Amino acid sequence: MNSSDNITSERDPLFNDKRMAKALGLLKDARSVELKLTVLDAERDAAVVELDLDLLHAELRQAIFFDTPDLRLNRAGIIVRARRARKGGDAVIKLRPIVPRELPGRLRRSDHFLIEIDAMPGAYVCSGTLQEAVDNEHVKAVIRGARSIRKLFSAEQRAFYADNAPRGLELDALTPF
């Protein structure tokens, strides 16, 4: 896979309507679309008003990323994350960039696999995320060092990680951030 097919930079003069159409074309392989918005701190209050958000309905989450101290997974395009939230936690193994049609069919058919496109002015990246619900207390135990990291992840997620992570880098060797 050519990563230039999936990632462009703001300075990339080739990011034009044609590239945007290609990015949006990836959506045909997705079962759902999630829109996210990043707002500068200085513009947060204006965004809350403009988007008519009710902060009483906001959900506070604690996200923990796992990687090596030198961010070896991040450089390899792999994100390992767990979250705690009021409605329950989740654990994620994410790979990026991906080309959805090049993924194995069993993965694309998994109820736990999501295809995501992160788009911003001048750039986009397509990711594949394997997500499972986890108990908040299990995430907390991992943070405290009382539970192994690998136990947060399902067999399907551990296999996905093993297929894509740098050789020999086990989940339990990662550091929580």
C-alpha positions in Angstrom: 0.0 0.0 0.0 1.3 3.4 -0.9 0.8 5.7 2.1 0.6 8.7 -0.2 -2.7 7.3 -1.3 -4.1 7.8 2.2 -2.3 10.7 3.8 -1.6 14.1 2.4 -0.3 17.2 4.1 -1.7 20.7 4.1 1.2 21.8 2.0 0.5 19.1 -0.6 -0.6 21.0 -3.8 -2.2 17.8 -5.0 -4.9 17.9 -2.3 -7.7 19.2 -4.5 -11.2 18.3 -5.4 -10.0 15.1 -7.0 -8.1 14.0 -3.9 -11.1 14.9 -1.7 -13.4 12.8 -4.0 -11.0 9.9 -3.6 -11.1 10.3 0.2 -14.8 10.4 0.2 -14.9 7.4 -2.1 -13.4 5.3 0.8 -16.8 5.8 2.6 -18.5 3.2 0.4 -16.5 0.6 2.3 -17.6 1.9 5.7 -20.7 0.8 7.6 -21.0 4.1 9.5 -19.6 7.6 9.6 -18.6 9.5 12.7 -17.9 13.2 12.6 -15.4 14.6 15.0 -14.5 18.2 15.5 -11.3 19.7 17.0 -11.7 23.2 18.5 -9.0 25.4 19.8 -9.3 26.2 23.5 -9.7 29.9 22.7 -12.7 29.1 20.4 -14.3 26.5 22.7 -17.0 28.8 24.2 -18.0 30.1 20.7 -18.2 26.5 19.4 -20.4 25.4 22.2 -22.8 28.3 21.5 -22.7 27.9 17.7 -23.2 24.1 17.8 -25.9 24.5 20.5 -24.2 21.9 22.8 -25.4 21.2 26.3 -22.4 20.6 28.4 -24.5 18.8 31.0 -24.8 16.0 28.5 -21.1 15.8 27.8 -19.3 12.5 28.6 -16.1 12.7 30.4 -13.6 10.0 29.3 -10.2 8.9 30.4 -8.0 7.7 27.5 -4.9 5.7 28.0 -2.5 5.0 25.1 0.0 2.2 25.2 3.3 2.4 23.3 7.0 2.1 23.9 8.8 5.1 25.4 10.3 5.9 22.0 6.7 5.6 20.4 7.6 2.6 18.2 4.0 1.7 17.6 3.0 5.2 16.6 5.8 5.2 14.0 4.5 1.9 12.7 1.0 3.3 12.4 -0.5 1.3 15.3 -2.6 2.8 18.1 -3.3 0.8 21.2 -5.8 2.5 23.5 -8.2 1.9 26.4 -10.8 4.3 27.7 -12.9 4.6 30.8 -16.2 6.3 30.6 -19.5 6.6 32.6 -21.3 4.3 30.2 -18.4 1.7 30.2 -15.0 1.4 28.8 -13.5 0.3 25.5 -10.2 -1.1 24.2 -9.0 -0.4 20.7 -6.3 -1.6 18.3 -6.1 0.8 15.4 -4.1 0.6 12.2 -3.4 3.5 9.9 -3.1 4.2 7.1 -5.2 1.4 5.5 -6.9 0.8 2.2 -10.2 -0.8 3.1 -10.6 -3.0 0.0 -7.1 -4.5 0.7 -8.1 -5.7 4.2 -9.0 -9.4 4.7 -12.8 -10.0 4.3 -13.1 -11.6 7.7 -11.8 -8.4 9.3 -14.1 -6.1 7.2 -17.1 -8.4 8.2 -16.3 -8.3 11.9 -18.9 -6.5 14.0 -16.1 -5.0 16.0 -14.1 -3.5 13.1 -14.7 0.1 12.0 -13.2 2.0 9.1 -12.6 5.6 9.9 -11.5 8.5 7.8 -9.9 11.5 9.6 -10.1 14.5 7.4 -8.8 18.0 7.9 -8.0 20.9 5.7 -5.4 19.6 3.2 -5.1 16.1 4.5 -6.9 12.8 5.3 -6.0 9.4 6.6 -8.1 6.2 6.6 -7.8 3.9 9.7 -9.1 0.5 10.7 -10.2 0.1 14.3 -10.9 -3.1 16.1 -12.9 -2.2 19.2 -14.3 -4.1 22.2 -16.2 -3.0 25.3 -14.2 -3.5 28.5 -15.0 -3.0 32.2 -13.8 0.3 33.6 -12.4 -1.5 36.6 -10.2 -3.6 34.3 -8.8 -0.5 32.7 -8.2 1.0 36.1 -6.4 -2.2 37.2 -4.1 -2.0 34.2 -3.2 1.7 35.0 -2.3 0.6 38.5 -0.2 -2.2 37.2 -2.4 -4.9 38.8 -3.6 -6.4 35.5 -1.7 -7.2 32.3 -2.3 -5.0 29.3 -3.1 -8.0 27.0 -6.0 -9.0 29.2 -7.8 -5.8 28.1 -8.0 -7.1 24.6 -10.0 -9.9 23.0 -8.4 -12.8 21.1 -9.5 -11.1 17.8 -7.7 -7.9 18.9 -4.6 -9.7 20.0 -4.4 -11.5 16.7 -4.9 -8.2 14.8 -2.1 -6.6 16.9 0.2 -9.6 16.3 -0.4 -9.4 12.6 0.5 -5.7 12.4 2.8 -4.8 15.3 6.6 -4.7 15.0 7.9 -8.3 15.4 8.5 -9.3 19.0 6.8 -6.3 20.6 4.2 -7.9 22.9 1.3 -6.0 24.4 2.5 -6.5 27.9 5.8 -4.8 27.0 4.0 -1.5 26.3 3.9 1.5 28.6 0.6 3.2 29.5 0.5 6.9 28.7 
